[in-house]
Amino acid sequence: MNFALIGYGYWGPNLARNIKSIPGINLKYICDVDPDRGKNINFRYPGTGFVCDCEAIANDKEIDAVLIATPVKTHYLLCKMMLDNGKDVFVEKPLAYSTDHAQELVNLAEKNEKILMIGHTFLYSPSVNEIKKIINSGELGEIYFISSSRVNLGKHQKDVSVLWDLAPHDLSMFHYWLESNPHWVSCNGNNYIIKDIPDVAFMHLNYPGDICVNLEIAWLAPSKLRRVAIVGSQKMLVYNDMETLEKVKIFDKGVDYKDPESFGEYQLSYRSGNIFSPYISSQEPLYLEVLDFYNSIKNRTQPVSNGRLGLNIVKIIEKAEQSLNNKGEQVKLV
Ligand SMILES: NC(=O)c1ccc[n+]([C@@H]2O[C@H](COP(=O)([O-])OP(=O)(O)OC[C@H]3O[C@@H](n4cnc5c(N)ncnc54)[C@H](O)[C@@H]3O)[C@@H](O)[C@H]2O)c1
């Protein structure tokens, strides 16, 4: 199968490395508008050509599938061009910069019977998949709330806010674990370094079952945090992606409430038991992601991180941005 990769900046090389490690894929071209990005390609990947104009890829009938790792605002036009030319498409997160564009791409892929996959890498993380199994087994009980922090002194994107850059990771995990979309979102944030590009945001989401979700994202923070806490009626879980071992820990902790039987006081009993950390495979999420794209093309099946999921994430970010611009007002998702 012949693949091409468009965008060879920070993230593109990681995709290229994983594409090259899957037998059955020939990476025919790498494309970047910046000719300097092509300097070492011949040396690193002999047999892979470098082009600056993606039309060469769109017009090449031998190319089956294209991966796109370019800035967010270029996703829509590049995806559309590739889908129009009969290619299966993988595009980095987020799918597009507006719900209208994301919806149009999903419709186009469905009409042309093409695979449209989004690079929501965390859906391929063995830790995230273990957590999904734990939630589905009922071990945590009823999910009460989730609190997530994804902050560090990070790379400021020039074209989009921290919402479009970092929130797709957490929102895709929440969607995957809770198997639902939020009823509403509210978001506060600010731009401290680059004018009009918020670099800090605090998002609140309300999911079916009255699950309260809090998400903190920032490119401006003293230390790097990648931490999700899930609090359930039976147990609590912490996913700390900064840990090398024991990324997921389940705490047998909780509070039981008993209604008073007479006019006496209600009773609370606090539980604090074992802490358990399950074995988690160390497979690289990005490898599993590219493999899912390859298998979806081969078997004509939908990938886990499919276009409809990507569309849902774009809808939430768009509403969160609307809320941020309106002082944190609650915005409904319909
Ligand atoms: N899945 C993840 O964990 C993850 C991590 C980082 C970035 N990303 C995503 O990857 C994408 C790229 O991010 P980045 O940090 O690599 O950006 P970047 O700016 O470092 O690289 C983008 C590259 O695309 C090239 N480019 C721009 N327009 C082009 C066009 N029309 N045709 C060909 N090349 C073009 C640029 O010259 C640049 O080299 C974004 O969507 C980002 O959200 C995903």
The ligand as an SDF file (V2000), in Angstrom:
LIG
                    3D

 44 48  0  0  0  0  0  0  0  0999 V2000
   -1.2060   13.5910   18.2420 N   0  0  0  0  0  0  0  0  0  0  0  0
   -0.3600   14.2850   18.9600 C   0  0  0  0  0  0  0  0  0  0  0  0
   -0.0130   13.9350   20.0900 O   0  0  0  0  0  0  0  0  0  0  0  0
    0.1920   15.5500   18.3720 C   0  0  0  0  0  0  0  0  0  0  0  0
    1.3340   16.1510   18.9340 C   0  0  0  0  0  0  0  0  0  0  0  0
    1.8070   17.3200   18.3440 C   0  0  0  0  0  0  0  0  0  0  0  0
    1.1500   17.8900   17.2590 C   0  0  0  0  0  0  0  0  0  0  0  0
    0.0410   17.2770   16.7640 N   0  0  0  0  0  0  0  0  0  0  0  0
   -0.6860   17.8580   15.6270 C   0  0  0  0  0  0  0  0  0  0  0  0
    0.1280   17.7880   14.4630 O   0  0  0  0  0  0  0  0  0  0  0  0
   -0.1650   18.8900   13.5890 C   0  0  0  0  0  0  0  0  0  0  0  0
    1.1280   19.6070   13.2580 C   0  0  0  0  0  0  0  0  0  0  0  0
    1.6940   20.1000   14.4640 O   0  0  0  0  0  0  0  0  0  0  0  0
    3.2750   20.4080   14.5680 P   0  0  0  0  0  0  0  0  0  0  0  0
    3.5070   20.7330   16.0020 O   0  0  0  0  0  0  0  0  0  0  0  0
    4.0550   19.3220   13.9070 O   0  0  0  0  0  0  0  0  0  0  0  0
    3.3720   21.7390   13.6930 O   0  0  0  0  0  0  0  0  0  0  0  0
    4.6810   22.3230   12.9710 P   0  0  0  0  0  0  0  0  0  0  0  0
    4.3720   23.7430   12.6710 O   0  0  0  0  0  0  0  0  0  0  0  0
    5.9030   21.9870   13.7730 O   0  0  0  0  0  0  0  0  0  0  0  0
    4.7750   21.4940   11.6030 O   0  0  0  0  0  0  0  0  0  0  0  0
    3.8590   21.6560   10.5550 C   0  0  0  0  0  0  0  0  0  0  0  0
    4.6090   21.4700    9.2310 C   0  0  0  0  0  0  0  0  0  0  0  0
    3.6400   21.5330    8.1870 O   0  0  0  0  0  0  0  0  0  0  0  0
    4.2010   22.2500    7.0910 C   0  0  0  0  0  0  0  0  0  0  0  0
    3.0950   22.7670    6.2740 N   0  0  0  0  0  0  0  0  0  0  0  0
    2.2660   23.7970    6.5370 C   0  0  0  0  0  0  0  0  0  0  0  0
    1.3440   23.9180    5.5550 N   0  0  0  0  0  0  0  0  0  0  0  0
    1.5970   22.9480    4.6560 C   0  0  0  0  0  0  0  0  0  0  0  0
    0.9870   22.5680    3.4120 C   0  0  0  0  0  0  0  0  0  0  0  0
   -0.0750   23.2090    2.9370 N   0  0  0  0  0  0  0  0  0  0  0  0
    1.5320   21.5250    2.7400 N   0  0  0  0  0  0  0  0  0  0  0  0
    2.6230   20.8810    3.2030 C   0  0  0  0  0  0  0  0  0  0  0  0
    3.2460   21.2080    4.3670 N   0  0  0  0  0  0  0  0  0  0  0  0
    2.7360   22.2250    5.0890 C   0  0  0  0  0  0  0  0  0  0  0  0
    5.0560   23.3380    7.7520 C   0  0  0  0  0  0  0  0  0  0  0  0
    6.0610   23.8280    6.8720 O   0  0  0  0  0  0  0  0  0  0  0  0
    5.6360   22.5720    8.9530 C   0  0  0  0  0  0  0  0  0  0  0  0
    6.8890   21.9830    8.6530 O   0  0  0  0  0  0  0  0  0  0  0  0
   -1.1940   19.7440   14.3330 C   0  0  0  0  0  0  0  0  0  0  0  0
   -2.4740   19.4080   13.8850 O   0  0  0  0  0  0  0  0  0  0  0  0
   -1.0350   19.3250   15.7900 C   0  0  0  0  0  0  0  0  0  0  0  0
   -2.2430   19.4900   16.5230 O   0  0  0  0  0  0  0  0  0  0  0  0
   -0.4240   16.1300   17.2830 C   0  0  0  0  0  0  0  0  0  0  0  0
  1  2  1  0
  2  3  2  0
  2  4  1  0
  4  5  1  0
  4 44  2  0
  5  6  2  0
  6  7  1  0
  7  8  2  0
  8  9  1  0
  8 44  1  0
  9 10  1  0
  9 42  1  0
 10 11  1  0
 11 12  1  0
 11 40  1  0
 12 13  1  0
 13 14  1  0
 14 15  2  0
 14 16  1  0
 14 17  1  0
 17 18  1  0
 18 19  2  0
 18 20  1  0
 18 21  1  0
 21 22  1  0
 22 23  1  0
 23 24  1  0
 23 38  1  0
 24 25  1  0
 25 26  1  0
 25 36  1  0
 26 27  1  0
 26 35  1  0
 27 28  2  0
 28 29  1  0
 29 30  1  0
 29 35  2  0
 30 31  1  0
 30 32  2  0
 32 33  1  0
 33 34  2  0
 34 35  1  0
 36 37  1  0
 36 38  1  0
 38 39  1  0
 40 41  1  0
 40 42  1  0
 42 43  1  0
M  CHG  2   8   1  16  -1
M  END
$$$$
